[in-house]
């Protein structure tokens, strides 16, 4: 990493702050809102996907599979998230090859967080300009984590990142309860996203991914999203 | 949280206080310095790319000046911006496509090639040792499963599929023109697609082209090979377009 740069670009300011990381967080906060809700029988990831009319909506995937039972969504810089997606997938396969067991969500989160931290300290690189929300399902139940450009990670019951994160989190706090079920969680997620949404929300400008007890993460098709939106009318 | 940058955020790709990457933004501006405008459109069973062929000096060998490149037999691309940087990326794309064919024994899909090129571009936005390249690449090809595909890769490392896209100096005007044409979700035939591309370029540049002043690259379902139209074929389309209006 950093062929000729042997020094870090992320250095301490006199007040003890790592400003490059703060700026990276500013970049995340200006990206499209993504949010996630953990139900007692699954997790839902949801994001806004606003694209100009000439773009082919089907070519843009904000929610991706890392393994068949772990998915993630990002807010911030798409290209940076692709790097993390690729590294995450590789690490998951490596784990499987060693242990012949799918990688636990927490382990994957730790690996990705470690990568993100590396880029805040290694020579000649800048931090990642995206935060990730990672959802999985294990023996112990549904899992939801957030990973930040600094490399810190947090487990959540429900959270939001991106432009509207503060309002969305307040909204979620009011509506969340520990016994929420997955279908309810999906509706809550959509309503939360709708709160801060500019313009009309339809099946082409949001993405939803869910994982439940069958342990298969999947991204909903536009038709399925349309059904959920219709239910809420 | 508001801080002042140490001044390097404009020189290498580190974040500015507002979370911007100035070097990447400047790379976008560099795409426009060449004064070129390129347009690409996707029809029902074809894709067309077009750009002006500006030969600055009569002494130039016009056949050596081109912004259209064949990546594989079935994938073509148009480069907008700094032509030297473009050649680096084209070489890389050719290598990636050839290696894919060698490893997996089938043709690399356009979407995947575009993604690989975008990932390469992203590396330059994160590592200080290389600057981002001042080029937009637009890839076209016919995918066996999905049909005509059109992808744009930019200096920031984004890779997005389009129904129609533009790049260069007049990209905004061209985008506005095309948005109107695509609003009704039309199904363009091969000839209609080619003529749409030509008329879009003529409109935004306010010029009526002669056949040797534009370069047009085409892929169709019937002929998936990436072909650059000859002067005669371009002439035929220009005539048809003029008669239509």
Boltz contact constraints between the chains, C-beta under 6 A:
constraints:
  - contact:
      token1: [A, 2]
      token2: [B, 129]
      max_distance: 6.0
  - contact:
      token1: [A, 3]
      token2: [B, 129]
      max_distance: 6.0
  - contact:
      token1: [A, 4]
      token2: [B, 129]
      max_distance: 6.0
  - contact:
      token1: [A, 5]
      token2: [B, 128]
      max_distance: 6.0
  - contact:
      token1: [A, 5]
      token2: [B, 129]
      max_distance: 6.0
  - contact:
      token1: [A, 9]
      token2: [B, 14]
      max_distance: 6.0
  - contact:
      token1: [A, 19]
      token2: [B, 3]
      max_distance: 6.0
  - contact:
      token1: [A, 20]
      token2: [B, 14]
      max_distance: 6.0
  - contact:
      token1: [A, 20]
      token2: [B, 15]
      max_distance: 6.0
  - contact:
      token1: [A, 22]
      token2: [B, 1]
      max_distance: 6.0
  - contact:
      token1: [A, 23]
      token2: [B, 15]
      max_distance: 6.0
  - contact:
      token1: [A, 23]
      token2: [B, 17]
      max_distance: 6.0
  - contact:
      token1: [A, 23]
      token2: [B, 19]
      max_distance: 6.0
  - contact:
      token1: [A, 24]
      token2: [B, 15]
      max_distance: 6.0
  - contact:
      token1: [A, 26]
      token2: [B, 18]
      max_distance: 6.0
  - contact:
      token1: [A, 26]
      token2: [B, 19]
      max_distance: 6.0
  - contact:
      token1: [A, 27]
      token2: [B, 19]
      max_distance: 6.0
  - contact:
      token1: [A, 30]
      token2: [B, 19]
      max_distance: 6.0
  - contact:
      token1: [A, 53]
      token2: [B, 179]
      max_distance: 6.0
  - contact:
      token1: [A, 54]
      token2: [B, 162]
      max_distance: 6.0
  - contact:
      token1: [A, 54]
      token2: [B, 163]
      max_distance: 6.0
  - contact:
      token1: [A, 54]
      token2: [B, 164]
      max_distance: 6.0
  - contact:
      token1: [A, 54]
      token2: [B, 179]
      max_distance: 6.0
  - contact:
      token1: [A, 55]
      token2: [B, 160]
      max_distance: 6.0
  - contact:
      token1: [A, 55]
      token2: [B, 162]
      max_distance: 6.0
  - contact:
      token1: [A, 56]
      token2: [B, 161]
      max_distance: 6.0
  - contact:
      token1: [A, 56]
      token2: [B, 162]
      max_distance: 6.0
  - contact:
      token1: [A, 56]
      token2: [B, 163]
      max_distance: 6.0
  - contact:
      token1: [A, 59]
      token2: [B, 160]
      max_distance: 6.0
  - contact:
      token1: [A, 59]
      token2: [B, 161]
      max_distance: 6.0
  - contact:
      token1: [A, 60]
      token2: [B, 160]
      max_distance: 6.0
  - contact:
      token1: [A, 78]
      token2: [B, 158]
      max_distance: 6.0
  - contact:
      token1: [A, 79]
      token2: [B, 122]
      max_distance: 6.0
  - contact:
      token1: [A, 79]
      token2: [B, 157]
      max_distance: 6.0
  - contact:
      token1: [A, 124]
      token2: [B, 127]
      max_distance: 6.0
  - contact:
      token1: [A, 124]
      token2: [B, 128]
      max_distance: 6.0
  - contact:
      token1: [A, 124]
      token2: [B, 129]
      max_distance: 6.0
  - contact:
      token1: [A, 125]
      token2: [B, 126]
      max_distance: 6.0
  - contact:
      token1: [A, 125]
      token2: [B, 127]
      max_distance: 6.0
  - contact:
      token1: [A, 126]
      token2: [B, 13]
      max_distance: 6.0
  - contact:
      token1: [A, 126]
      token2: [B, 14]
      max_distance: 6.0
  - contact:
      token1: [A, 126]
      token2: [B, 126]
      max_distance: 6.0
